[in-house]
Amino acid sequence: MKISCLVIDDEPVARKGLALYVEQTPFLELVGTCKSALEATSILHEQEVELLFLDIQMPELSGIDFMKSLEQPPAVIFTTAYRDYAIEGFELNALDYLVKPISFQRFLKAANKAQSHFEMLRQQSPVAASERDDYFFIKSDGQFIRIRLENVLYFESEKDYVFIYTRQKRYLTLLSLKQLEKELPEDRFLRVHRSFIVSLDKVELMEGNQVVIADRKIPVSRTLQETIYNKLIAGRLWKRDM
């Protein structure tokens, strides 16, 4: 499984170079490039990004201040022309710290470190829905609760927690949508927004940038509107022949 990456750097040459390195690394997938932290914010709200290659010194908002501003920051590898920021960077749990100019060999070493990090997270994942037929367990309020996949309407993230909505009840548990997305069966569930995963067979209506499930309007990221149309509607749309 590839790691989705976003390159953020105000220098065009550095930005292009890092993007090329990402594209040359088989287990990385380039989501996009940004020239500022503010520009990156909109992308992070639109789609899932697992790893940032983030420049520290940028106008308007530094890379370090940008990371501190995020409620659920992705993993990060800092890039900079100055070594002085290394300690502060690692205090934010950075996976690595690359000093410019960055060689591909040094980049690949950092990327391999990121790959090991995500493999470890997957091995520690507490949810195994794809391997447990049609149900999974969560821990909530000191209890282990079994939830059947067929009863789930959608999942909604809230900081470090996830709300699981069924027709009967709402559950709160300490999970992330990133974990759930890896474990849930792809043919039955789809992440439609940074904060939502929906059960495809529970979608009652799609209009523009939202879907409706049990009277709840759920936003759909612009980049995923075509995907959900193809999964839900394409091939099943009845219309009058002209």
N, C-alpha and C positions, 0 to 999 in steps of 0.2 A: 504494500500500500504506500502510495507516494505522500510526501509531506508537503502541504500547501504553503507557499512562501510569498511574502511581500517584501519588496526592496524599497527602502525609504532613504533618500539621499538628495541633498540640494545641488550636488555637483553632477551635471549631465554625464561626464565621462565615467565617474565612479558608478553612477547608477546603471549605465549601459554595461560596464564591465561585470558588475555583480549579477545582473540579469543574465548575461551570457554564461557565467559560471553556473548559475542555477539550472539553466537549460541544458548544460553539458553533464549534469549530475543525474543519473538515472532515477534515483529515489526522491528527487525533489521536483515539485511542480510550481511553476511561476504563475501566481494569481495576477500580479501587476507590479507596476513601479510607481513611486510617488516622489515628488520633489519637496514635500514638506509633511510634517506630522499632521497638520490640519487636513491636508488632502487625504491622508491615510485613514483618518477617522471615519469618513463616509464609506470607504471600502470595507472597513472592519464591521460596520453596521449592516452592510449589504450581504456579505458572504463570510464563510468560515475561513480563517487564516490561522494556521498552526504555528508558523515560525516567521519572525521578523528579522531581516537583515537591516539594522537600524543605525543610521549615522547619529552621532551624539551632538556635534555642533551644527545646528541649523538655525536659520532666522525664525523669528516669531515664537517657536517653542522647541527647546532642545529635546534630543532623544530621551534623555533621562527623565525630564519633566513629563514628557509624553507618556512614558511607561507608568509613572506614578499616578497619572490622571485616569488610567484605565481600570475599571472595576474587575474585569476578567482578562488580564493581558495574556497574549499568546507567549510562547517561548521566544526568547530573543537572543540574537548574536549581535553585539554592538560592533560598529565599524567607526574608526576615527583616525585622524592624522596625529593625534596626541596620546601619549601613554598615561598622562596624568589622571585620566578618568577611570582607569581600570578598577580601582578599589570600589568606587561608587557604583560602577557598573555591576560588579559581582555581588554587591549588597542587594541588588535587585534580582538576584538569582539568574543572572545571564549565563547562558550555556557556554559562551566563549566571547573573546574580545579580540577583534582583528585590527591591526594597525596598518594604515595605508602607507605605501602601495601594497595591495594584497595579491600575493601570488596564488595561482590555482591550487598548488600543493597545500598551502596554508589554509585556503578556503575549504578544500576537501577534508582536511583534518577536522575543522570545525563542523562541517556537515555530517561527518561520520559520528561525531559526538552527539549531534542532534538526533541522528537515526537511533543510536543506542538509547538515548533518553526516551524517545517515543515507544520503542520496543519494550522497554521496561514498564512504561505506563500501561501498555496494552496487556502485558502479562499480569499486572496487578488489578486490572479492571474487575470490579465487583459484580458486574452484570454480564450474564452469559445467555441472553435471550435466544441467540441464533443456535445455541447448542442445547437448549432446554425445551425443545418443541414449542409449545404455545404459551409459556408462562415464564415469569422471572420473579425473583424476590428482591425486596428493598428493605432497608432498615429505617424505621421511622418511630420516634418516641420510644426507643428501647425495644421495639418489637420487630420481628421478621415477618413481612407481609407478602403474600403471594398475589401477584396481579396477572391476569390472563391478557395476552396481547389483543384478543378479540374485543376486550372491554375498553381498551384505551382509545380515547378520542384524540388527544394531542398532549405534547409535553411543552412546558414553558419554563425557560430559565429565569432565575432571579438571583443575581450575584453568584454565590457559590452553591446555590440550591436549585433543585428542579421540582416544579409542580407537575404531577401526573394527573391528568383529568380523565375520569371515566364518567359514564352516565349517572352512576350512583354516588360518587364521592371524589374528592380532591385529596391527593396525597402529597406530602412534602418530604423530600429526602436530600441528603448531601451527595449530589452527583453533578456531572456536567453534561451538557448536550453533546459535547465532543465524544465523551465516553459512550453515550447512548447511540449516537450515530454509527459508531463502529460495530456495535453489537446487534442493533435491530435489523431485521430482514429488509433488504433494499426494495423488494417488490411490494412491501406492505406499508413502509414508512418513508417519508421524505422530509428532509430539512428544508423548509421554505423560507426561512429567515434566520438571522443570527440568534434569535430568542425562541424559535418555535420548530418543533418537529411534529408533523401531522400524520394521522392514520389515513392513508389514501382512500380507503373504502368508507370513511366517515365524512368525507367532503360532500356537502350538499349543494354548494353553489360556488362558482368562481366568477369574479367580476373585477377586471382591471388588476390592481395590485393587492387583491385580498381574496381569501376563501372564507367560507362560512361553515362552521361545524357546531351543531347544537346551539344555534343562535349567537355564537361567538364569532366576531369578525377577526380574522387572523391575517396580518400583513404578509405579503409575498415579496421577496427581494426582486428587484427589476431583472437581475441576471438569471433568475430562476422561473420567471413567468412562462417561458417557452417550454422548459423542462416539465413543469407540472401540467401544462396543457397537453403535451405529448403523452404523459403517463396516464392522464385521466380521461381526456376528451377525444384525442385523435383516434380515428377508427371507430368511435362510438357515437359520433354526432349524427343524429337523424335530422335531415332537412329536406325540404321540398325540392324535387328535381325541376330544373328550369328548362 
